[in-house]
């Protein structure tokens, strides 16, 4: 569920359901998808959330791919962790884990206006044994931070005994990279908290080498926090985790409001614990700017909880992008790639496609048949016209739609090369490679009919080396333009526009495949036969080479449409960035020739069957609505209330 489907389609439905039921449906659905063959690949492909290598950090004796973690409260039983781990997280919190299972069926309350979640029981979990079985078969490669806690209502002596037992259960587990100990409670006196901390430290010190962090509840009184931090021996405690829950009479509440008290505690702990302590902040990250603010206050890592529910599964990716952008803000830009090194060749390929499309359009709108077409048929265009008065119009309609698609591909390639490939953007390279990887092999679709098009063959022979030259020596580089920081109305509107173009991309892919299959099999659909007022057999009797020639046009158009669709789909899925005006112009200019050619020629030749044109009408509607909804997001940079930036990059473990 990427944001473009979560915010637009799924969230409105899920938020009308009881919260427990909605959570169960979501987690089971994502879990089932991740367990089918290729399921995790689908999740990655839809969101493209693979983190950049520059986000890697080494903590707790392992590598964390990003500084963004998944709160244990999101998926307490690990139903969908395999799927959730694909969304751009760097580690997974497990817990809170208690000795015995804690089951609670009371309603979970959601307040959409305040973006809060109230749990009747903070410690609902499957217990220590179930958790041990789960982390021993994780289904993903992300490090685990296991948070252990005493049973609710335990007195100080019982709590200490339970924490020791839990610690001993997890300390030797290889999949537990660090253990987070909930030894501090706002419900205990300051003296009892310090006693718990002292006794737990003595027990932890017997297991040298294991990374252990102290959990600080968000509602811990700040007056006593300083003494707790000073009492936490840095030789034993690697750092601190600041929680995200405010306890009340109805349960525990997590929300965006937890951000400010979390910032205050981060600053206090950092001032007293020094720079060596690792700080994790779990409260109030509902948009990328929140994560930046917490890191500015001293956090090394953040965990997502209520913000993940309200903002959507794309939040970790957006936070990662914001961290990269702020890290690079103070660094000089790398040297620009020379035109002839790689990206320039793709620009020339795009220009070649544009020129070829214009020539093809001109020929299709005038003579339709070229000399080698007539030579293949053994008759001239006048004789073709005498066979069927609509036949040349029909062939013109195929060739003009192909010409429009060639123009669309050429514009798309040129723009992606100039604004994406030139700067080493991974998604832009993928869009070009995937599109061209489909387009060039489509040249061979029609050869089975025995017709060889020398012009198309010559064009492919010229353009393919350009494609190969564009692949060389162009490593991925991070996106340096401003990134989205806020859950603004422009962002929410753009998700509808993105949804339109994603659906359009998939629809055109299906259309291209269907047209190509028709071209290499039956050649005609029923509406074609109705327009021609003749049968396939009659045409074959009139000239047995007519159908192979028409099949060549249809198969070529289907392959070109699929190539164009793949490029548009990758742009829509992975590429859209706030304020990137070139992306809006690319979608507008690359789509216009295809729609103008495809729709206008049908009306010019009076091939206006409603059902035949309905897919084109649907696609055109998606195109227009998508452009309108994306305009404010892509064309207006706007002020996002940007943060100051991350100083030096140390706070995110970079």
N, C-alpha and C positions, 0 to 999 in steps of 0.2 A: 504494500500500500504506500506508494510514494505520495508526497504532499498533493500533487495534482489530482489524485483520485481520493485521498483521505479527506482533504478539506472540502472538496466539492460534492462527492458522492457518499462516502462511507460515514464520515463524522456526523452529518445531519441525521442519518438513520440510527447510528449507534448511540448518539446522545439522547435519543427518544426512548431507548431501552433502559431497563434497570441496570445500574452500573456493573453489578457482578455479572449479569448475563452478557452485557456488551463486551466486558473484558474476556469472558470465556469464549465467546464467538470469535473475537479477534485473535486471541492467542492460539486457539485450536486451528483456525483457518491458516494462520501464518505457519504454525508448526507442521500442518499437513502438507503445505506447499514445499517447505524445506526438506521434507522427507521423501518426496517423490524424486525419481531420477531427473537431474537437471534443475531441480527446484531452486537451489541456492543460486544457480546461474541466472535464472529468471529474475530473482530478487535483485541481484547485482545489476543485471541489464536494465531493469526498469528505473533504477535510481542512480546507477553509476556512482556508488558511494565509497569506492575503494580509496582509502586515504593516501595522501601524498607521502613519500618517504621522509620528507623533511619534518614531518610531525612525530617521527619515531623518537622515543626516549627510553633510557635504560633505568629501570627502578625495580626494587624488590627482587633483584637477581634475574630479571627477565626483560624482554623488550615489550614496551607498550606502543602499539601502532599509532595511537592518538591520545591526547590528553582528556578525552571525553569518555566517561564511563556510564554504564547502564545501572540505574538503581535497582537494588534487589526487590523493591516493592512492585516493580512493573510486572514481573513474571516470577512469583514466589515459588512455584513448583517446577520451573524450568521447562514449561510446555513448548515454548517457541524460542528459546534462547539461540538455537541454531540459526533461525531466521533473523532474529534481532541482531545477532552478531555481525551480520552482513551490512548493517546500515551505517557504518562509519565509526563504530565504537572502538575504543582502545583497550578496554577492560570491562569486566562484569562483576558487579557486587553480588554476593550471595548472602541472603539473610535479611533481617536478623534471624539467626538460627538459635533455637532453644533446645534443651535436652529432650523434651517430649514434644510431640506434635501439638499444635494449638489450632483448633478449628473454630471458625466463626461464620455464621450464615446471616448475620444482621446486615441490613442494607448499607452499601457505600453511598455516601451523599456527594453529589456534584453540584457546584455552584458555577454556572457558565460565566455569569457576569464578573465574578471575582476570580475566575479561573482557579478554583480551589477543589481539593478532594478531601473528604473527611472519612477516615476509616474508623469503624467501631473498635477495632483491635489492631494495634500497631505490630504485634508480634505473631500474627497468623503465619504459620509455616508448617512444613511437614516433619520437623524434628531432625535431630542430629543424624540418625541412621539413614533416613531417606536422602538427606542432603549429601552425605558421604557417597552413597551410591550414585547420586546424580553427577557430582563433580568428577567421579572416576570415569564416567563415560560422557564427557561434555558435549561432543558433537560439534565443537568449534575449537579454534586455536587461541582464543583470547585468554589472558591471565584472569584468575579469580581472586577477588578480595573477599574473604569469608568474614562476615560480621557475626560475632557470637554475643549472646545476651542471656541473662538469667530469666527464669520464668517470672511473669508478672506477679507481684505480691510477695516475692521472696524477701525474707529479712536479710540483713547484711551477711550473716554467717552462711545462710543457704545460698545466697547469690554468689558468694565467693567460692563455695564448693562447686557449684554448677559451672562457673566460668573456668575453674581449673580443669574440670572433667572435659568440657567442650574444647578447651585449648589443647589438652593432651590428645583428643580425638583427631584434630585437624593439623597439628603441628608437623606431622611427618608426611602429610599428603603432598605429593609433588604438584598436584594441580591447584593447590592453595598457595598462590604466590605471596600473599600477605594475610595476616589475621588482624581484624579490627575488633577490639575488645570494648564492649559497652560496660565499663566499670564505674562510670559516673552517672548519677541520676539526680534530677532536680528534686525528687521526692525524698532524698536522703539529706541529712545534715552535712554541713561542710566537713565536720570531723569524720563522719562515716565515709564520705567520698574519699578523703585523703587516706584513711585507713585502708579502704578497698584498693586504692591505687598503689599503696605501699606493698600490700600483701600480693597483689597480682604481679607487680614488678619483680618481687622476689621469686615468684613461680616462673615467670617468663625468662628470667635470667639464667635458668637452668638449661635452656634450649638455645644456645648461642647459634647465630646464623639465620634464624627465622625472622623475617621482617614483621614487626608488630606495630600497629597504630592504635592510638587512643581515640575512642568515639566521644565527641562532645555534643550532647543534645542541643538543639537550636535554642531551647528555652532555658538553658543554663544561665544562672544569674551572673552577670558580668563582673560583679563585685568579687566573687569568689574564683573567677576563672584564672586570674593572674597567679594565685597561689597554687592552683592545680597544674598550670603549665610549668611553673618553677619546680614543682615536686616531681614532674615527669622526667626522669633521667634520660637524656638523649642517647646514652649508650645502650638503653633498653628499648625505648620507644622511638621508632623511626619517624614518626610524625603524628598528625591529628586528622581526623575526619569530622567535619562539622555537619551535623544532621540537618534535616529539612522539615521536621515535624514540630508543631506547637500543640502541646497537650491541653485538652479541655474536658468538660464534663461529658460531652457527647462522643469523645474519642480523640483521635489525633488529626490535625489539619495540616495539609501541605498546599502551598500556593505560591504565587509570584510575590506575595507580601513577605515571604521569608528572606528575600534578597537583602534588604537593608540590615536586619539583625545579623545575617550571615557575614556581611561586609564588616560590620563592627567587630565581630569576633575574629575574623581573619586578621584584621589590622592589629588587634590586641595580642593575638597569639604570635603573629610574625614579629611584633616588637619585643616580645618576651622570650620566644624560642629561638630567634635568630634565623639566619638564611639557610642553615643546614636542614632544618626540619621540613618534611614533606607535608604540605597542606592540601587536603581535598575538601571541596565545598559542594554540598548537595542541595542547597536551597535556592529556589527562585530563578532558575534558568529557563525562561520561556521564549527567549529570542536570542540571537547571537550576541547582541550588545550586552545582555546580562552576563554571559560567560566572560566577555572581555572585562567588564567591570569587576567581577569577582577575581579575575587574575591580576588586575591592576591593584586590587586590595591585598594580594599576597597568595592567592591560591595557585598551586601548581597544576591541579587537575580539578575537573568538575564532574558531577554526576547528574544525569537527567532523570526526572521523575514526573511531576505534574506538568511541566512544560512539554515533555514528550507526548503526553496524552492530549494536551490542548493544541499544541503547534503542529504536531504530526511527526511521522517517522523520518522526515527529511531534516529535522533539527540537528542531529549530530553532524551531518554533512555541512550544513550551513555554519555551524559553530567552527568546524575545522577550517572552512574557507575563510572565515573571519580572522581566525588565529594566524593563518598563513599571510593574509593581507596585511595585518598589523605588524607581523614580524618583518615583512619585506618593505614596509613603508619607509624605513630609515636606511635601506640599503640601495646602492646604485643599481640601475637596470643593467642587465647583461648586454653584451655587444649584439647588435642586430644581425641576424643571419643574412649573408649576401644573397642577392636576387637569384644568381645562377647556382647557388649551392643546393637548394631544394625547392623552396616555396615558389620561386619564379617559374619553374617548369609547370607547376600546377596552374598558375595564372595563365600561362600560354595554352595549356590544355583547355582551360575554361574558355578562353578567347576562341580557340579552334572550334569548340563545340558551338559557340554562339554564331560564328561565321558559317559553319556547316548547317546550323538550323535555319539561318536566314536564306541560304541558297536553296535548301530543301523546300522551304515555304514558297519561295518564288517559283520554283519548278512545278510544285504541286498545284499552285494557284493558276498556272498558265498551261503548259503543255501536258502536265501530269506524267506522261510516259517519256522516258529517255530513249535514245537510239538503241542501247543494248537491251532495254525492255522489249522494244518492238522486234529486235533480232531474236530474242528468246522466244517470243510468241509466234514469230513468223508472219505477223500481220501488223499493219500500222494502226494509229489511234482511230482513224475514221472507220476502219473495219471493226475495231473493238466497239465503237459507238453503235454500229449497226447490229451487233450481236445483242446489245441491251442498252437502251438509251440512258439508263441510270448508272451503268457500270463505271464509266470514267469519273462521274461525280463520287461514287462510292470509294473508288481508289484514291481520289483526291482527298476525301475525308480522312482516310487512314494516314495518308502521307503528311497532311497538314497537322494532324494531331501529333504525329511523330516529330515533326519540325518544332512544334511548340514545346514538346517535352525536351528536345535537344537544347533549345534556348534556356529552359528552366535549369537543366543540369549545368550548362555552361556558366550561367550567372551564379548558381550555388557554388560551383567549384572555385570560380574566381574570387568570390567573397570569402569563402572559407580559407583559401590560400593566403589572401592578402591580410586578413584580420585574425586568422587562427593558426594556420600552419607556420606562418612567418614568426609567430611568437611561441611556438612549441606547445600549443594547447592540445592536450591529449585528446579531448573529445572531438576537436576539429579534425585532427588526423584520423581518428577512428571513423568519423562521418565520411571522409573522402575515401578512405581505403575500403570501407564496407560497401559504399555506393559503387565505386569503380570495380571492386571485386565481383559485383553482380553484373555490372554493365558490360564489361568486355567479353565475358563468356557468352552473353546473350547473342553475340554476333553469329554463333554457330547454330542457333536454334532452327533456322530455316534451311540449313544446308541439306537436310534429309529430303527435301522436295526437289533437289537438283538444280536450284537456281543460285547462281553466284553473282553477288553484287560487287562489281569491281571498285565502285566509288567508296562504298562502305568499307571494303577490305583495305583500300588505300588509306582511308581516314584512320582506321584502327591501327594500321602499320605505322602511321605517323604519330598518333596520340599515345599509343601504349608505351613507347620509350620515354615520353615525357612523364607519364605516370611513374615509371620505374625510377627515373631521375629525381622525382619529388620525394621519394622514400628515403633517400640516403642522408645519413648523418644529421638527424634532427631530434635530439633527445627531448623528452618532456620537460616543460618548464611551468612553474605555477602561474596562476592567473593573477595579474598585477593590478587590474582595474578595480575600482571600488566594488565591494560586494554588499549584498543585502544584510542589514543588521536588525531590521525591525519587522514585526508582523503587521505591517501597515495595510491600509485599504488597497494601495497599489499592488502590494504583494499578493493579497488575497484575490484581487481581481485578475491578476496575471495567472494565477493557478487555473482559472476557468479558461483563459486563453491558451495556456499550455495544454490543458486537457483537450481543447479543440484540435490543436495541431498534432497531438499524440494520436488521437482517434483518426484524424486525417491521414497521418503517416501510415498507420496500420491499414486503413481502408484502401489507400492507394497501393500498398503492398499486395493486398488481396486482389485488387483490380488488375495489377500488372501480371500477377501469376495466372489469373483466370484468362486474361487476354492472350498471354503467351501460350497457355495450354490449348485454348481454342485455335490459335494460329497453327499449331503443329498437329492438331487432330481434325476437328470438324470444320475449321476455318470460319464458318458462319454461325451466328446465333439466329433464332427464329425471326427477330425483328429485322435482321439483315435481309433474309429471304423475302419478307413482306415488302421491304423497301424496293428490292430489285424486281419483285413480281415474277420471279422465276425460281427454279430449283437448282440445287448444286449439281445434280446429274445433267440438267440441260446445259449449264455452263460448261461442264466437262465435255459434253458431246460437241458443243460449238468449237471449243479449242481446249485440248487436254492440258495445255500449259497455263491457262488462265488461273486456275486454282493455286498452283504452286507460286505464281507471282503474287497473288493476293495474300497467300499464307506468309510469304516473305515479309510483306508489309506489316501484317498483324503480329507476327512473332517478334519482329524488330521493335514495334511499338510497345508490346507487352514487356519486353526486356528493358527498354529505356524507361518506361513508367516505373517498373520495379526499382531500377537503379536510382531514379529521382526520389522515389518514396523512401528508400532506405536512408538517403542523405537527410531528407526532411525529418524523418523520425528520430535520428540520432541527435540532430540539432534540438528538436523539441524535448527529447528526454533528458539530455545532459547539458546543453549549452547555454540556456537562457540565463543572463545575468543582468541585474538591475543597472540601468543607465547605459547599456550596450546598444547604442542607437543603430549601429551597423547590422545588428541581428534583426531588428524590425525591418529595416530596408531590404535585407537579404530575403526574408520571408515574403515580403511584398513583391519584390522584383522577380524573384525566382518562381513564384507561383503565377504571376499575371500572364506570362506567355502561354503557359499550359492551359489555363482556363479560357483565355481569349480564343486560342486556336480550337480547343475542344468544343466549346459551346457555339462559337460563331459559325464554324463550318457546317454544323448540323442545320442551322437555320438557313444558311446560304443555299444548301442543296436540298432543302425541304425534307430532311430526315429528322422529323420532330416527334417521333414516337415517345410518349410520356414515360413509359416504363423503361425504355432504352436510355433516356436521359436522366432518369431519377437519380442514379448514383452520382452523376456529374453535378446535379442540383444540390444534392446532399453535401458533396465535397466542397462545392463553392460556398455553401452556407457556413460550413465549418471554417473555411479560409477567411471569410469576411468577419465573422464573430471573433475568431481567434486574433486577428489583427487589431480589432477594436479593443478587445480586453487587454491585450499586451501593450498597447500604445503608452498608457501612463507609466507603466513599469520600465519599459525599455527606452522610451524617448525622453522621459523627464527624470533626471538624476535625483533631484530633490534632496532636502536635508533629512538625514536619518538620525540625527542626534548621536553622531559618531563619538566613540570613546577616544581616549588619548593615545591608545596604543600600548603594546606590551614592551616594556623596557628591556632591551637586551635579549629577550627570548628565554631567560633562565626560568621564569615562572611557569613556563609550559614544558619544561624539560627538553628544550630544543638545543 
